[in-house]
């Protein structure tokens, strides 16, 4: 997936890590990872793997990497991607085969590619060129067959995959070290490459914990789960309606907890005794903005403000052309922004 039809969106990596192999140390805030090397020489052939539960086949992974010393035949600190199992994945980064930079693979035990083990796919430089006790910003980008490795924003390696086994539908990302060598990783970030009209990956960021009313939360949860399975190209109208429902649930929950202030807002409905549940979504948006809970205006909020009009066959909006895919994506982005604003 490439070109104008695709874009990179960030994925949340915090609290989704697990140690798969080796003794790792993690900082209290969960943002720095250290591997202090295997103590026994007999363990030098073992990987040290710290894996994230996020799966992606198309995207980018970035981290700052620090090495304390250069060890001949053992210097390794890598970003892992398209991980299937401990003997079947790709990795790229500092060190390996006595090179400064590598893109490499871990082969499975069986298959058409030959004997199992590690193999370099592309490499450059010497390990003696690696500066120790300094943070190096490494980033690997993968798109279908192509892999690019960057340091400090400059591409240092590029490789095109030719084997079909690499075209996995998904694969975990993570960190890798090896042998006696010590390595540190921090500021690990990830991005997923998606089509601009895809909404499912975007909604992985949705946090409904801002909705405290259990009844409203249950409705929003159901709508969100349904949304994740829809495609904006096929069902833009359904996406706008479900996004409107989630936005309304979140805003009603907030206004109910601040009802007296909400009813005194200049943007509140003129009927003072009107139940909050019957307020138009546009009024809940305006009042929440007036109370400082959300931004004054979302550029795309007009897509949602009258979402109920799409439901009623007698309304002019419902009789006209349905929303286009771009509007469905805009509605999704609006909901994500609103939930982020409402988060304490």
HULINVEN-V571999 format. One record per backbone hydrogen bond with DSSP energy under -0.5 kcal/mol. NH is the residue of the N-H (numbers start at 1). CO is the residue of the C=O. E is the energy in kcal/mol with one decimal. If there is no record, write none. Layout:
nh->[NH	NH]
co->[CO	CO]
e->[E	E]
//
This chain:
nh->[5	6	7	9	11	13	16	18	20	20	21	24	25	27	30	33	34	35	36	38	43	44	46	48	49	49	50	51	51	52	53	56	59	60	61	62	63	64	65	66	67	68	71	72	74	75	76	77	78	79	80	81	82	82	83	84	84	85	88	89	90	91	92	93	94	95	96	99	100	101	102	103	104	105	106	107	107	114	117	119	121	122	124	127	129	130	132	133	134	136	136	138	138	139	140	141	142	143	146	147	148	149	150	151	152	154	156	157	159	161	161	166	167	168	172	173	173	174	175	176	177	178	179	181	183	184	185	186	187	189	190	191	192	193	194	194	196	198	203	204	204	205	206	208	210	211	212	214	217	218	219	220	221	222	223	224	225	226	227	228	229	230	232	234	235	239	240	241	242	243	244	245	246	247	248	249	250	251	252	253	254	255	256	257	258	258	259	262	263	264	264	265	268	272	274	278	279	282	283	284	285	286	287	288	289	290	291	292	293	294	301	303	304	305	306	307	309	310	311	312	313	315	318	319	320	327	328	329	330	331	332	333	334	335	336	337	338	339	340	341	342	343]
co->[2	3	194	192	190	11	13	51	18	49	49	22	34	32	27	185	25	183	23	179	40	41	43	177	21	47	175	18	49	173	16	171	142	191	140	189	138	186	136	184	134	182	69	70	71	71	74	94	176	92	174	90	56	171	172	85	88	88	85	106	81	104	79	102	77	100	75	96	124	124	93	122	91	119	89	105	117	111	107	105	103	103	101	98	126	127	130	67	131	65	134	63	136	150	61	148	59	146	143	159	141	157	139	154	137	151	149	149	147	145	159	163	164	166	83	52	54	80	50	78	48	76	46	178	35	66	33	64	31	62	11	60	9	58	7	192	5	195	199	200	201	202	203	206	207	208	210	212	213	214	215	216	217	218	219	220	221	222	223	224	226	227	197	231	231	235	236	237	238	239	240	241	242	243	244	245	246	247	248	249	250	251	252	253	254	255	256	258	259	260	261	262	265	270	271	275	276	305	280	280	281	282	283	284	285	286	287	289	288	288	298	300	301	301	302	304	306	307	308	308	311	312	309	315	316	324	324	325	326	327	328	329	330	331	332	333	334	335	336	337	338	339]
e->[-0.6	-1.5	-2.4	-2.5	-2.3	-0.6	-1.3	-2.6	-0.5	-2.4	-2.0	-0.8	-2.8	-2.3	-1.9	-2.9	-2.8	-2.8	-0.8	-3.0	-1.5	-2.0	-2.2	-2.2	-1.1	-0.5	-2.2	-2.5	-0.5	-3.1	-2.8	-2.9	-1.9	-2.4	-2.2	-2.9	-2.4	-2.8	-2.8	-2.4	-0.5	-0.9	-0.6	-0.5	-2.3	-1.2	-0.7	-2.4	-2.8	-3.4	-2.9	-2.5	-0.6	-0.6	-2.4	-0.5	-2.5	-1.0	-2.3	-1.3	-2.0	-2.2	-2.1	-2.1	-2.1	-2.2	-0.8	-1.9	-1.0	-2.2	-1.9	-2.7	-3.2	-2.4	-2.7	-0.5	-3.5	-0.8	-0.6	-2.1	-2.9	-2.0	-1.9	-1.5	-2.2	-1.6	-0.5	-4.2	-0.6	-2.6	-0.5	-2.8	-0.9	-2.3	-2.8	-2.8	-2.8	-2.6	-2.5	-2.8	-2.6	-2.5	-3.2	-2.5	-2.3	-1.6	-3.0	-1.6	-2.7	-3.7	-0.5	-1.5	-1.8	-1.3	-1.9	-0.5	-1.2	-2.0	-2.9	-2.2	-2.2	-0.6	-1.1	-1.2	-2.2	-2.3	-2.9	-2.0	-0.9	-2.6	-0.6	-2.7	-3.0	-2.9	-2.7	-0.6	-2.6	-2.0	-2.1	-0.5	-0.9	-1.6	-1.5	-0.6	-0.6	-1.9	-0.8	-0.5	-2.7	-2.1	-1.7	-2.4	-2.7	-2.0	-2.3	-2.7	-2.4	-1.8	-2.4	-2.0	-1.2	-2.1	-0.8	-0.9	-3.0	-1.9	-2.2	-2.2	-2.5	-2.6	-2.3	-1.9	-2.2	-2.7	-2.4	-2.2	-2.3	-2.4	-2.8	-2.0	-1.9	-2.9	-2.4	-1.2	-0.5	-0.9	-0.8	-2.5	-2.6	-0.8	-0.5	-1.4	-1.4	-1.1	-1.7	-1.8	-1.7	-0.8	-0.9	-1.7	-2.5	-2.1	-2.6	-2.2	-2.0	-2.2	-2.0	-1.2	-2.4	-0.9	-1.7	-1.9	-1.0	-2.2	-0.6	-2.6	-1.8	-1.4	-1.6	-1.0	-0.5	-1.6	-0.5	-1.4	-1.3	-1.0	-1.6	-2.2	-2.1	-2.4	-1.9	-2.5	-2.2	-2.1	-2.2	-2.3	-2.4	-2.7	-2.1	-2.2	-2.1	-1.0]
//
